[in-house]
Every structure is written in structure tokens, then in C-alpha cells.
């Protein structure tokens, strides 16, 4: 018998029958049996071979014989059991709340009246599964919502509140639609327009607010809460997981008034649409919001299955408006959800690979983050990137036109300098490796552009040894590029965490023909705070070059030699890249180039060189 007294509300949903004793049973007795008895004596289970959900079975009885004797409540075992004190072993229901005195009296009166049971009576459906019927519009000229409100007020004998003052009304509209209060100027403009035409002023203000970007930002919040959105993993090690493109997609969809069917399809299966766009793939971030447990004791497959459960349950809560979790273990007792239905939904999501894996035998305890990844750039940032690229191109053209020399500065007197020979313009010469070795045993590929791509499972720590032979002369430095690639976690350039694709280059060591090459003047396009590139040539294993938080994009570092290198007969150069920080913070794709000519600082025009003064 049911321990869930909350389901007594079912009585309110029963179909009303004719008046009389049959009506009393449908309204007053059958809901009691449904709430208190059907769990143990219903269609799914019949303890003591007693079933009470159908007329024939209820009057037949069970192992104890007949439990309902028509017209004789004192001889009816059903009434005796429900009237016993809670301390009696025979009391029913044997768990949960006992029947109240009123409920017991209703059963007694029903049996005394001959226990009438109308034909075709079935357990009531939960109101949530009854299709809604459009209500008739009250005879009002107001908009639909106002018409229903006014009709209810009239029935209750109430009158509407007085009209709000114009500043109050403006504030309410702003807060409801955008979550932001109006400025004084906006209130004054609304008040002035309201004096001329109150109805159009309200409509115009609402239209302006609905068209503002803040509308989508405000109304995206409850949806993102339902989608369990966060830029983190959601467990004890709450690392960064960048999902902001999905957040922005929801805001854009709401501001564009996207139809709900399209809003649904793109979030649940946008990547499966023919010729899916990046936006449609981003929309499926709804399913990627599942928490990901990367705690050291987590079993990877158990974590993956828990994520599938999360996706099924969220689908039910958000799109079906119902809880599905009960059906993970059994058919639902009151809602029409079976375990078979549940795992049918489960199968739609049960094709995902592991998103966090600790099973790599080469790196026990380390984490590999897997799963699909999409490299997305913010449109505003992309526009700025385009502008800066054009500006850089113009500066490069100016440098080339200047012949690689610093133009004169007539506005500033400069101390005489000793005459120096003209310097050669800097050159960058990619070096194709003749050999590559990974101390950690990582696999690799040498690509057509001379870069080396690391493949397979990343070791916890590693040291790369790159060997090249070149006939270049006048080598004045070396440039190391850390590049991205689709095969790397999160596109790289690091190999470990796909969310934080960092690496730590602790030492960059060069030998020429077996002799050490002294390096100086370390420069990089970007450096992590306290991880300056000079740390890669200082001989200290506790320092090095890293690139957080600028992940998922290429970077470079350059070093100058203290004296020129090279021979027309060729020279063998060996580069050792020491990366022993741990957690697979190693470079995923790299390319080394030789630099010839003067340094950039010596040949950059004063306009773009802060050191040229």
C-alpha cells in the first residue's frame, strides 16, 4: 500500500459521475483505495493475491477470503484492517499514513450502502497528462489576459487596482522585460508620449524593450538555469569548461524571436541537421552542460553513464515538464513512464565517448579530456582581429619600404653614434627535422610544413629532441612556434586538458655540431603571468614559458644567439625541449625556425618600436 499520501489529489481529477451512492464512490472512496492500496494491491502487484483496482477482483478477494461483504461493513476485512491502530501488525496500509477517521467512515458508508461500483471506472490520470482545452474568452473587449482577470475579479466582487503612475509603469516594464531600471530621460520620454497617446506609448515602449539586446540577456537566465549552464565542470575539481558560446546562442535566439520548434530541434540535435552550421552545433551545448566529474577516484565509464542519465532527466524536466528519474529503476507508479520508455530515451544519448579519462597506463592519475570541441571566435573580437591584422600589414609594408632601417627623427636631437655597417633584414627559415624523439614515448608525425604533430596518449612529462641539418649561414636566433591542430585536445597547443590547453616549456637547449649554443633575448607573443619566456633559457627547472589563459590558439617564442652560427658545408643543430611540469602540460604541435639578420628591435621603425628613441 502506498506511502505517498501526496497522491490524494487524484480524487479531484476523477471524472464526475451521476449523483447518488455511485457518485459518492467515484468521488470519495475510489481515490482512497488508489492512494492507499493500489501500490500493493493493484495492477502491478497483488500481495496476498488481493487486487482492489477493479470491481471483479475486489469482490473476489484474496488469500484471506472476501474482504468486502456488501451491506455488512462489520463483516468486511477491508474495513477491519484500515480501522486497526498503527501498533497492530495487521493494520493497512502497513507503511505511510493511515486512513483518517473521515476516510474510514466513507468506506463504511459505501459498504453499508451495498458497495456500489460503477462500470468503466479507472484510475484517474494526473492532470499534467490531460490535454488542455482552450477556454472560451470572457465577453470583454480587453486583451485576453485582462479579460480573464476582470471576469475573475467580478466573480469575487473585487475591483482592479488604480492605474499606476507613469514613472512606476515605466519602471515595471523595464524591469520585467530587461531586468534593468529606466534612466530618468527614458521615464521623461515615456511620460511625455503617454500624455499624447497612453495606449501607443505603452505599446511603443514594450516594443523598444523587446527589441533591445538586454531582453535576451534577461530572459536567457531562467532557461540557462534549467539547462544547468556553467563554465565549469560542476564537481569538486571545478575546472574551467568554456561554454559561453552556448550562452550567447540562447541570448541571440531569444532576441531573434526564434520559433520554439526550431529552438528545440537545434538544442537537442542541431549537429545532426543536414549541412549543420556552426551556430546549430553550438546550440547543442545544451547537452554538453552535463556535469563532468574528474575527481581522482572517478570511474570513467560510470561518469559517462551518469552524464547520460543527466541528459535524459534534463530532457524530461525541460521539454516534457515531468520527472523521469523514478523510471531509472522501475515503471512509474502514477505517471505513464515505464523503465522501457526511459531507457529508450537513454539510448539516444548513449553514443557519447568518455569526456574525462584516467585509464592511461602511461600516466596514472592524469586526466584526458575528450569529446567534441568547436573552435569559436567572438564576432566582435574577430572584427578587432581583422582591424589589427590590417594595421600590422601596413606597418610591415612601412618597414619594407624603409629598407629595414630606422628612419630619422628630425624632432629629437640624438647623440652621435659610431658608424655601423648596414644590417641585413631579419629572415625566418623553417627547419625540417631529420629526427625527432620523445623521452616519454609519444608518437609523432612530421608534417609538410616542417612542423611536428604529437599523437596518441600524452605522457605525464616529456622532453622532445629535434635534430635538423641546415646549410644556412649567419643564423642569429631561433623561433619556436606552438601550433593548433584539430587532432589535439581542445585544438591545442597543449596536449593535456582540452579546456586549459596549456604547456610549460622549462628549458629550450640548443647545440650546434655537439657544442652548446648560448641563447639570450627571449621574446614571445604572449606569456602567462610569472612564466616569462626568459625562464626557458635560465637553466632553472622551476621556471619556464607558459601561455594561460590564451588557450586554443598558436603562440611563438624567439631566442637570439650571442654570435652567428652556420656553415655552407652544413651544420647539425639539436634542440631539447624540456617539459617536466606534469599533468601532460606538453606541446602538441611545434615548428622550429632559424632566424637570420638583425633582430626585430634593431630594424623596426621608431613609430612601432618603443625602444628606438
Secondary structure, DSSP 8 states (H G I E B T S, - for coil): --S-GGGGGGGGGS----SSHHHHIIIIIHHHHHHHTTTTBSSS-BGGG---SSHHHHHH-BTTB-S--TT-GGG-HHHHHHHS-TTSTT-SSSSS----HHHHHHHHHHHHTT----TT------GGGS--------S-SS-HHHHHHHHHHHHTT--------HHHHHHHHHHHHHSS---HHHHHHHHHHHHH-HHHHHHHHHHHHHTSHHHHHHHHHHHHHHTT--SB--SSS--B---HHHHHHHHHHHHTT--HHHHHHHHHHGGGSTT--HHHHHHTHHHHTS-----TT--HHHHHHHHHHHHHHHHIIIII-S--GGGGTS--SSSS--HHHHHHHHHHHTT---SEE---GGGTT--EE-S-------HHHHHHHHHHHHHHHHHHHHHHHTTTS----TTS--------------EEEE---SEEEETT--EEEE-TTS-EEEESS--SSEEEEEEEEE---SEEEEEEEE---TTSGGG-SBSS-SSS----B-EEEEEETTEE--EEEEEES--BTTB-GGGGSSS-TT--B--TT--SS-EEEEEEEEEEE--TT-EEEEEEEEE-SSTT--BSEEEEEEEESS-HHHHS-TTT-TT--
